[in-house]
Amino acid sequence: MMEPRKTEGSACPPVFPAPKNQAMEPAPPLVSGEKTPPAYGPGAAGEPPAPAPASPARPPLPRWMVPAALFSWLLGWAYARWSWVGYGNSLMFMPLFCLLFFFGVEWMCRAANRPAPKESRLWLALWGLLAADYIFKISAFFYHDAVQNWEFFALHLAAAYWVLARTGSLTEGRTGPFLPLDTLRALVILPFGNFFLRIRVLLRALTDWLRGLSGRKKGNFWAGVVTLCVAVPVLALAAGLLAGADEAFGAALENFLSWITLPEAVFTQVSLFLLGLPVGAYLFGLAAGALRKTPDPARGASLRAEAEKLRLAPAGALAFCLALLLVLYVLFFSIQLNYLTGGFFGRLPAGFTAAGYARRGFFELCAVVVLNFSVLTAAAKASRVPLRQSPVLKGLAAALCLSNLLFALVGASKMVLYIRRFGFTPNRIVSSWFILVLAVLTVLALVSLFRPFPVVRAAAAVFCGMFLALCLSQPDLWLRAANRQLAACGIVEAEDIGDWLLSMPEKQSPWN
């Protein structure tokens, strides 16, 4: 179509600039760090930014958590009262602490809907028998010996392990190969990992309570706190000035302050309460820390699967190492045969007394037995081929167990010679018991090589049973009578009366 010709002398129409084609023009350069807004959706040009997602609300505290945190203060005070005051005053507070601890943990587990595993009853029975025996000893004898010191440690260990068993927090749900890990968790990881849990629980309960107050009540509460903080120093300053101005008023004020001063008995209890604060935090961290986590039945299987990845040692290299160790033992026995077998026949090597012969090398032999257990465990867990599936490794492991039995037999002969010369003492009884335990555990390890069974579980049961039998047998009651019988038969040359006997009160000695 042809454009109309412009008539001469007519006005020109207004000229408007053509719209710019924004798609064809280059975009202005972005400032460093600036992001290009999206074309559509949240954050697009002209669109308001989307609101940030709300943070999830914290789950409320379990109803049992705050009362248990407050109850742990009483537990800490009872433990401090038992431990730091003295044995004569502990006859009531040790049973009180044990009962409070048992009922407190049981109530927490029931409040958290944790059923009691069957194994937890066995550990509870062990702990209860140890506690009853310990209470009997401190009430009847008022003294400590070597057996009782070990019993004191076992009492704490059994209580901590029972908490793990009662809450269902054992790694595999029961005692097994992860016994060392569970013991470490019960004594260190859970209590110290949740050591400040009680403070966090109480602070959160306080903040929740303050948050629940209405605005007027909250203002009145903080106003009262500030008023008290200001009024107490002002009152003390005014009383001091008035006491300096008038002697009679000063004397009356001094009498009044002496009347309201805490008596010594109350001050002692407050001190024990402060000493029990870390104990209560430890116990609450152990029990509440175990209850905070839901038991995972698959945890043991996953740890076993991870442990299988550590089987990196070739069977040939392990066999060579075990063979070298056995050759070393053969050389040792061949060189020291006369020295080591002297205890079997009652003769002493030249230059040795009975005490020197018995003490020299006894604990070293026990350490070698423990070392062999460690070597067997490492070989069983690190070998690419399981020990029971390799005839060579199985034979070497059996030979190592037999050498363990020989070491235990030599150590027992030394101790028998020592006792035949000087009689029984608590330390000799504990040493003899320990070498017997090592021998029994060695037999269990040897049998497990040819007939698989839960050897760690069986070893734990045997160890606990033998230790409980040692404690309940009351060795302090029969060792003196046994020494007299040995002396009457002419077996004991000289009775060794040590501090363990001299420290006992004469009137309460059961041997008079």
PERA-V852020 format. One record per backbone hydrogen bond with DSSP energy under -0.5 kcal/mol. NH is the residue of the N-H (numbers start at 1). CO is the residue of the C=O. Records with the same first field share a line. If there is no record, write none. Layout:
# PERA-V852020
NH = CO / CO
This chain:
# PERA-V852020
10 = 7
16 = 14
22 = 20
24 = 21
25 = 21
34 = 31
43 = 48
44 = 41
45 = 38
47 = 44
65 = 62
66 = 62
67 = 63
68 = 64
69 = 65
70 = 66
71 = 67
72 = 68
73 = 69 / 70
74 = 70
75 = 71
76 = 72
77 = 73
78 = 74
79 = 75
80 = 76
81 = 77
82 = 78
83 = 79
84 = 80
85 = 81
89 = 86
90 = 87
93 = 89
94 = 90
96 = 92
97 = 93
98 = 94
99 = 95
100 = 96
101 = 97
102 = 98
103 = 99
104 = 100
105 = 101
106 = 102
107 = 103
108 = 104
109 = 105
110 = 106
111 = 107
112 = 108
113 = 110
114 = 109
115 = 113
117 = 115
120 = 117
121 = 117 / 118
122 = 118 / 119
123 = 119
124 = 120
125 = 121
126 = 122
127 = 123
128 = 124
129 = 125
130 = 126
131 = 127
132 = 128
133 = 129
134 = 130
135 = 131
136 = 132
137 = 133
138 = 134
139 = 135
140 = 136
141 = 137
142 = 137
149 = 145
150 = 146
151 = 147
152 = 148
153 = 149
154 = 150
155 = 151
156 = 152
157 = 153
158 = 154
159 = 155
160 = 156
161 = 157
162 = 158
163 = 159
164 = 160
165 = 161
166 = 162
167 = 163
168 = 165
169 = 164
170 = 164
172 = 174
173 = 170
179 = 176
182 = 178
183 = 179
184 = 180
185 = 181
186 = 182
187 = 183
188 = 184
189 = 184
190 = 185
191 = 185
192 = 188
193 = 188 / 189
194 = 190
195 = 192
197 = 194
200 = 196
201 = 197
202 = 198
203 = 199
204 = 200
205 = 201
206 = 202
207 = 203
208 = 204
209 = 205
210 = 206
211 = 207
212 = 208
213 = 209 / 210
218 = 214
219 = 215
220 = 216
221 = 217
222 = 218
223 = 219
224 = 220
225 = 221
226 = 222
227 = 223
228 = 224
229 = 225
230 = 226
231 = 227
232 = 228
233 = 229
234 = 230
235 = 231
236 = 232
237 = 233
238 = 234
239 = 235
240 = 236
241 = 237
242 = 238
243 = 239
244 = 240
245 = 241
246 = 242
250 = 246
251 = 247
252 = 248
253 = 249
254 = 250
255 = 251
256 = 252
257 = 253
258 = 254
259 = 255
260 = 256
261 = 257
267 = 263
268 = 264
269 = 265
270 = 266
271 = 267
272 = 268
273 = 269
274 = 270
275 = 271
276 = 272
277 = 274
280 = 276
281 = 277
282 = 278
283 = 279
284 = 280
285 = 281
286 = 282
287 = 283
288 = 284
289 = 284 / 285
290 = 286
291 = 287
292 = 288
293 = 289
297 = 295
299 = 296
300 = 171
302 = 298
303 = 299
304 = 300
305 = 301
306 = 302
307 = 303
308 = 304
309 = 305 / 306
310 = 307
311 = 308
312 = 310
313 = 382
318 = 314
319 = 315
320 = 316
321 = 317
322 = 318
323 = 319
324 = 320
325 = 321
326 = 322
327 = 323
328 = 324
329 = 325
330 = 326
331 = 327
332 = 328
333 = 329
334 = 330
335 = 331
336 = 332
340 = 336
341 = 337
342 = 339
343 = 340
344 = 341
345 = 341
346 = 342
347 = 342
352 = 349
357 = 353
358 = 354
359 = 355
360 = 356
361 = 359
362 = 359
363 = 359
365 = 361
366 = 362
367 = 363
368 = 364
369 = 365
370 = 366
371 = 367
372 = 368
373 = 369
374 = 370
375 = 371
376 = 372
377 = 373
378 = 374
379 = 375
380 = 376
381 = 377
382 = 378
383 = 379
384 = 313
386 = 384
389 = 386
390 = 386 / 387
391 = 389
394 = 390
395 = 391
396 = 392
397 = 393
398 = 394
399 = 395
400 = 396
401 = 397
402 = 398
403 = 399
404 = 400
405 = 401
406 = 402
407 = 403
408 = 404
409 = 405
410 = 406
411 = 407
412 = 408
413 = 409
414 = 410
415 = 411
416 = 412
417 = 413
418 = 414
419 = 415
420 = 416
421 = 417
422 = 418
423 = 419
429 = 425
430 = 426
431 = 427
432 = 428
433 = 429
434 = 430
435 = 431
436 = 432
437 = 433
438 = 434
439 = 435
440 = 436
441 = 437
442 = 438
443 = 439
444 = 440
445 = 441
446 = 442
447 = 443
448 = 444
449 = 445 / 446
450 = 446 / 447
451 = 447
455 = 453
458 = 454
459 = 455
460 = 456
461 = 457
462 = 458
463 = 459
464 = 460
465 = 461
466 = 462
467 = 463
468 = 464
469 = 465
470 = 466
471 = 467
472 = 468
473 = 469
474 = 471
475 = 470
477 = 474
478 = 474
479 = 475
482 = 478
483 = 479
484 = 480
485 = 481
486 = 482
487 = 483
488 = 484
489 = 485
490 = 487
491 = 486
492 = 486
493 = 421
494 = 421
496 = 422
497 = 495
498 = 496
501 = 498
502 = 498
503 = 499
504 = 501
509 = 506
512 = 509
